[in-house]
Amino acid sequence: MRLLPLLPPRPRATALAGGLAAALLLSGCGAGTGTPEPAPSAAPSAAAPSEAPGGTSYVALGDSYTSAPFVPQTDVAGGCFRSDDNYPAQVADALGADLTDVSCAGADTGDVRRPQLDGVPPQADALGPDADLVTVSMGGNDGGVFSTLVGQCGRPGVAATDCSRPISAATEARLRQRLGRTATDLARVLRLAARRAPDARVLAVGYPTIVAAGEGCEALPLSAASQAAAARLNTGLNDAVRTAARRAGATYVDVAAATEGHDICAEDPWINGATTDQQRALAFHPFAAEQRAVAEAVVAAVER
């Protein structure tokens, strides 16, 4: 999601921005060790379809919680930071499907219909009548909901005392109101997917448990009150995705349940903290274990 997990807000043609962080989620705040600058070459429009004999066509739309920056191996050219072992790749392998992955770091629901970065077309361009399966994983970057919260903690030079400033009730209320708009915008995306791919099963994939209520930790130095607010917003984001799925007649995939107990401050975290590890994950983004769990949840939903 630019969200909650995220990078600082990016101009439309800037490379990797994402959104996470904040209270949670999604995209990587450019924190910790530096993220490499994307190569100046033309951006890939989509991952090449996998060579699978089954004939099932699978299209994956999403943000950085889908592209999974720095989960090995990652294509950094062009700014989408798409891993070749992200959950769409694993789902395609499990189902024997031909994959077209157009997920891109920093994407919000508007990027389904408009170009996101220079050379990166609208994600909806990948949809067509031949698709049998479509997954949509986005919403966290809309309105910078998460970056408003945790984004500051991921920036170099920010002291823990600054990160632990309480999140006011007014701020939380404003962000929760924004999530209501996110549900509406995401429902439009899901309906568009159903129109463009009328024979496809459309799945709305939620976000992981990024933040859980409790004390902060070195990886996420929030006060207990702020962490509780961030956890509520994490839940609110997934509620928005679930609502969008219901309105659009899509299937909701509950990733929060599949990743419970593996938040940033857990003993066995599946979400990276404030330091980017270029061999494992972008700051405030999923590790490989989280992507495996999401893939398993998606496959289970498809097979039900």
NUKOLVO-755780 format. One record per residue (C-alpha): residue in one letter; y negated, x negated, z. Coordinates in steps of 0.02 Angstrom, whole numbers, padded with zeros to 5 digits, always signed. Each point is the difference from the previous one (the first is absolute). Layout:
% NUKOLVO-755780
AYXZ...
END
This chain:
% NUKOLVO-755780
M+00000+00000+00000R-00211-00105-00018L+00027+00076+00163L+00066-00029+00137P+00065-00130-00044L-00135-00078-00104L-00110-00121-00079P-00185+00020+00009P-00064+00133-00116R+00001-00069-00175P-00109+00028-00149R+00097+00094-00132A+00036-00158-00097T+00037-00118+00142A+00172-00064+00031L+00097+00050+00150A-00079+00109+00117G+00104+00114+00091G-00013+00107+00132L+00080-00013+00152A-00036-00046+00131A-00085+00084+00098A+00079+00089+00106L+00135-00024-00086L+00040-00011-00151L+00000-00064-00148S-00078-00124-00094G-00039-00165+00051C-00152-00050+00083G-00027-00170-00067A+00055-00070+00163G+00085-00153+00057T+00054-00129-00126G-00089+00020-00163T+00070+00112-00134P+00006-00091-00166E-00123+00052-00132P+00084+00098-00137A+00026-00096-00161P-00135+00032-00129S+00127+00057-00129A+00009+00180-00056A+00071+00116+00129P+00172+00071-00031S-00008+00187-00030A+00167+00029+00083A+00160-00086+00048A+00118-00006-00147P+00133+00135+00009S+00159-00067+00078E+00152-00013-00111A+00115+00129+00075P+00145+00085-00089G-00015+00167+00089G-00138+00073-00108T-00099+00071+00147S-00186-00032-00021Y-00097-00035+00161V-00190-00018+00013A-00079-00066+00161L-00184+00031+00040G-00081-00071+00155D-00111-00120+00095S+00036-00165+00087Y+00126+00080+00118T+00101+00026-00158S-00043-00158-00097A+00038-00100+00160P-00107-00157-00021F+00091-00164+00041V+00168+00080+00028P+00090-00127-00110Q-00022-00015-00143T-00175+00064-00037D-00096+00000-00164V-00179-00042+00051A-00071+00004-00176G-00122+00141-00028G-00024+00054+00180C+00137+00130+00026F+00108-00119+00102R+00162+00086-00047S+00160-00067+00078D+00161-00001-00101D+00094+00049+00159N-00111+00143+00057Y+00075+00169+00039P-00014+00068-00179A+00102-00149-00063Q+00131+00029+00133V+00007+00187-00036A+00023-00035-00185D+00142-00121+00038A+00085+00125+00115L-00012+00143-00125G+00031-00102-00157A-00168+00057-00067D-00123-00071-00125L-00157-00037+00103T-00183+00004-00052D-00099-00059+00151V-00188+00024-00012S-00038-00018+00186C-00154-00106+00035A-00081-00073+00155G-00157+00094+00046A+00042+00158-00097D-00064+00167+00059T+00037+00173-00070G-00143-00017-00125D+00087-00148-00081V+00135+00116-00064R-00125+00065-00128R-00119-00146-00025P+00019-00188-00030Q+00008-00092+00165L-00029-00182-00046D-00048-00081-00165G+00152+00017-00111V+00093+00118+00118P+00009+00175-00076P+00010+00162+00098Q+00168+00014+00087A+00028+00172-00078D+00016-00084-00170A+00177-00049+00051L+00053+00182+00021G+00084+00093-00141P+00130+00131-00043D+00142-00126+00004A-00021-00038+00186D+00140+00060+00114L-00070-00062+00166V-00180-00031+00057T-00052-00070+00169V-00181+00008+00057S-00056-00103+00150M-00187+00002+00029G-00142+00076+00099G-00031-00135+00130N-00138-00081-00100D-00095+00161-00031G-00165-00003+00092G+00042-00163+00087V+00077+00097+00144F+00104-00142+00067S-00112-00145-00041T-00133+00082+00107L+00113-00025+00148V+00100-00158-00007G-00083-00083-00147Q-00123-00097+00107C+00140-00078+00103G+00071-00081-00155R-00157-00092-00048P-00014-00185+00042G-00112-00039+00148V+00010+00172+00080A+00033-00018+00185A+00132+00104+00087T-00137+00074+00109D-00082+00070-00156C+00165+00073-00058S+00027+00083+00167R-00160+00102-00006P+00052+00182+00025I+00014+00117-00147S-00113+00145+00040A+00058+00180-00004A-00131+00034-00133T+00067-00138-00111E+00178+00060+00019A-00052+00179-00038R-00092-00056-00157L+00150-00097-00062R+00118+00143+00034Q-00114+00114-00099R+00010-00125-00144L+00189+00012+00006G-00018+00185-00040R-00082-00048-00164T+00136-00129-00029A+00132+00137+00008T-00093+00099-00132D-00023-00151-00114L+00180-00055+00017A+00064+00176-00038R-00097-00009-00164V+00086-00164-00041L+00171+00073+00037R-00036+00152-00109L-00059-00115-00140A+00163-00097+00013A+00099+00161-00013R-00097+00052-00155R+00015-00168-00086A+00184-00017+00046P+00061+00181+00004D+00185-00044+00016A-00024-00129+00138R+00035+00010+00184V-00167-00041+00083L+00002-00082+00172A-00152-00027+00113V+00043-00155+00102G-00086-00015+00169Y-00061-00153+00094P+00093-00100+00132T-00034-00004+00185I-00134-00133-00007V-00076+00027+00171A+00081+00078+00153A-00087+00055+00159G+00001-00131+00138E-00081-00167+00036G-00064-00110-00139C+00078-00166-00043E-00052-00167-00075A+00034+00067-00174L-00109+00153+00030P-00119-00028+00149L-00058+00178+00029S-00038+00082+00166A+00130+00127+00058A-00120+00143-00039S-00037-00065-00174Q+00183-00031-00035A+00040+00178+00052A-00135+00064-00118A+00068-00109-00141A+00175+00067+00033R-00064+00178-00012L-00084-00041-00165N+00162-00079-00063T+00085+00166+00040G-00145+00095-00079L+00019-00098-00161N+00182+00048-00012D-00043+00180+00041A-00119-00005-00149V+00137-00065-00115R+00122+00132+00066T-00129+00137-00028A-00035-00060-00176A+00186+00002-00040R+00018+00177+00065R-00149+00063-00100A+00062-00081-00160G+00183+00043+00019A+00052-00183+00013T+00127-00077+00118Y-00072-00092+00151V+00085-00162+00052D-00026-00036+00185V-00026-00189+00009A-00074+00007+00175A+00165+00059+00071A+00095-00134-00097T-00112-00137+00071E-00027+00062+00177G+00011-00142+00127H-00053-00130-00128D-00191+00014+00006I-00115-00152+00000C+00016-00028+00188A+00187+00036+00013E+00129-00130+00050D+00068+00006-00177P-00152+00042-00107W+00023+00055-00180I-00189-00004-00029N-00092-00166-00003G-00145-00033+00119A-00169-00077-00037T+00062-00161-00082T+00056+00000-00181D+00165-00090-00028Q+00014-00034-00186Q+00189-00015+00016R+00022+00166+00091A-00144+00126-00003L-00186+00027-00017A-00095+00029+00163F+00030+00176+00068H+00130+00034-00136P+00187+00029-00003F+00132-00134+00018A+00159+00007-00104A+00093+00094+00138E-00122+00145-00012Q+00020+00009-00189R+00189+00008+00021A-00018+00144+00123V-00116+00095-00118A+00121-00025-00145E+00142+00069+00105A-00104+00152+00048V-00049+00033-00181V+00179-00016-00063A+00059+00118+00138A-00132+00128-00052V+00051-00012-00183E+00183+00024+00043R-00026+00150+00114
END
